[in-house]
Amino acid sequence: MMQACSEEIVSGVDPRSELELLRAENAHLTKLNRDAFNYIRSKVNSLLEVIGTRSLNPEELDDQNLIAFDPIGIVAQTFQHILENLQETNQKLNFAHDEIKTVFEAVGAGVMVLDPQGRVVAFNQKIRELMLGDEIDIHGKKCRDHVCAENTEDDMCAFACVMQHRREQRFTDWNFNGRSFDVIGRPMFDEVMNITHVVLVYHDVSVRKAAQQDLLAALQETQETNTKINGILRSAADGILVTDASEAVVLINRRAEELLNLIKSEPAAPMKIETLRHAGLSQMLHQARQGGKDSFSEDLTFLLPGQSPCICQARITVIKSAQDEFNGCITLLHDVTEQRAIDRMKDEFVSTAAHELRTPLATIIGYADLLQMNNEYSPEQQAEYLRLIQKKAERLGEIVSDLLDISRIESGEGVRLELKPARLDKLCEDVVKSYRLQEVDHAFVLDFPPAALVTVNVDRYAMLQVIENLLSNAVKYSPQGGEVRISCHLENGSCLIAISDQGIGMTSDQVARVYDKFYRADATNTAISGTGLGMTIVKHLVEAQSGKVHVTSSLGRGTTVTIRLPVVSEPMV
Amino acid sequence: MKSMKMDIRGQICPSSLLLVLREVNRLHRELKAGQLCMTILTDNRAATGTIPEAVSNMGINANVAKLDGYYRITIHKQGD
């Protein structure tokens, strides 16, 4: 149309028409311009509406400035940036999705996602391994029909509990297919707090539970063993004391508490070495800490209330770590009171025996020398010397016999006896007769009333040895000229022979120990000979013949030893 | 971090929004890199809704504070 108008103007037909044409053309161009601006404004407004703002009025921005301001360019570039941001966001979402998927599959627990109707939306490989196996697909199916088949109680259904309480729920000891699980159920909400999904996480704790049970069993066993060991330690006859590196007492048994006079009601606070109330033991424990020997022992005396002092061998063994560091001590307190007393008596015996053996030997050697060196002695003198040699040799023989007897008794071999009926009055007379021949200045009184002349079943030689020993003691421990009475009477079917002297007597403590081997009531008096074995042998021999020995004594007034033997025959009257 | 201030008080939407978007587009790289913080002062209440929404779609954060008779919109990288 514009081309046709131009051709008419060029031809120059009519200036008025040309003007009209120009006007028409101008109007047409103006309309086109307006249409173009309206189009631009409508597009700008559409774009502005998209980005959430109101239209751009011509009053606010006229057409000239609209082109210069270029709102379409601004919005287009804005959209470009928004798109770039969306792409970035999508990339991040994809990455996050992959990440979640990886975690979902790689997590050590079984994870299952349910919709609000309890249908399975998703589950990971672990759920398949733990519960389903390779064949079953539970997508879109009710979880309860497959997983909870064995546990259909509502209060044990994690999904039901989460839906009911609308918050996280935890269950322990949930069992399925012979496995134990800890189950955590968690709800997922939308913007208006409706539950969109429920996530269930199953932790397989079968191994841990089995290990816990094993551990509990081991712990119980350890506790039982510990109780047994403690019981053994506590009831051990020896005192046991264990201290740690800080010198605190970590274990002490009953015997050690007794020895250290520790009272049960004392506070149970850790006891230190200093509070043990025994300077010697504390000193030994300090010494162990200071180093040196790994094990050492020493005799310590413990004073117990109302009892005789107790001698204990304290043996300390140092406990060391793998790095050879001091970790404490174990102390054993072994009661050696009796052993030490025997040791002491043995020492005394050796001294006494040496003296006892040397005295007759000196006499024997002296008279033998005299007889060898001088031939001028009269036959009477020579006979006298030989008699003395024989007497001392017999004494030596007695000592050696005592030693052999006690050796046999100690070894358990005992003394061989041949029991035969015998008259005690006769045996006593024989012994007394030999004493009278020995020029002893004591007065022997035999008091055997007719009613007591009975027969007893004894070994003659053993009984002679018993009476000889008792008479020997009576003579040794009573003054010259003192009376030694041997009396006999019957009592309840037994024959009682009492040998009494008027000698130095003994205290009750000395009487209590009179049968101890090597014990001598007055060991300090070397003028009184003896090995300390006589009464031990007497007791053994009498008891071997079914008899009993009883000693009564009064210090400074004398001693009576009574032998009770069963009667075989009736009195001879 | 650089900062710039735009005072568009007296302007109403959509020109206030377009003015801000033009500057955001121009300085987009620096804003995304967290090297620039823009402060916009406006007295147009509608702009306190449109400007933050538009820039947040571009991954840029915007905080609005009401001051005495006008608003301050702070535009910076998300998380800063």
HADDOCK unambig.tbl for C-alpha pairs under 7 A between the chains (distance, minus, plus):
assign (segid A and resid 51 and name CA) (segid B and resid 54 and name CA) 6.57 0.50 0.50
assign (segid A and resid 52 and name CA) (segid B and resid 50 and name CA) 6.28 0.50 0.50
assign (segid A and resid 53 and name CA) (segid B and resid 13 and name CA) 6.94 0.50 0.50
assign (segid A and resid 53 and name CA) (segid B and resid 14 and name CA) 6.09 0.50 0.50
assign (segid A and resid 53 and name CA) (segid B and resid 50 and name CA) 6.30 0.50 0.50
assign (segid A and resid 54 and name CA) (segid B and resid 13 and name CA) 6.86 0.50 0.50
assign (segid A and resid 54 and name CA) (segid B and resid 14 and name CA) 6.13 0.50 0.50
assign (segid A and resid 55 and name CA) (segid B and resid 14 and name CA) 6.83 0.50 0.50
assign (segid A and resid 56 and name CA) (segid B and resid 14 and name CA) 6.06 0.50 0.50
assign (segid A and resid 71 and name CA) (segid B and resid 18 and name CA) 6.71 0.50 0.50
assign (segid A and resid 74 and name CA) (segid B and resid 18 and name CA) 6.86 0.50 0.50
assign (segid A and resid 74 and name CA) (segid B and resid 21 and name CA) 6.68 0.50 0.50
assign (segid A and resid 74 and name CA) (segid B and resid 22 and name CA) 5.54 0.50 0.50
assign (segid A and resid 77 and name CA) (segid B and resid 25 and name CA) 6.65 0.50 0.50
assign (segid A and resid 78 and name CA) (segid B and resid 21 and name CA) 6.85 0.50 0.50
assign (segid A and resid 78 and name CA) (segid B and resid 25 and name CA) 6.40 0.50 0.50
assign (segid A and resid 81 and name CA) (segid B and resid 58 and name CA) 5.52 0.50 0.50
assign (segid A and resid 82 and name CA) (segid B and resid 57 and name CA) 5.51 0.50 0.50
assign (segid A and resid 82 and name CA) (segid B and resid 58 and name CA) 4.31 0.50 0.50
assign (segid A and resid 85 and name CA) (segid B and resid 58 and name CA) 5.30 0.50 0.50
assign (segid A and resid 85 and name CA) (segid B and resid 59 and name CA) 5.67 0.50 0.50
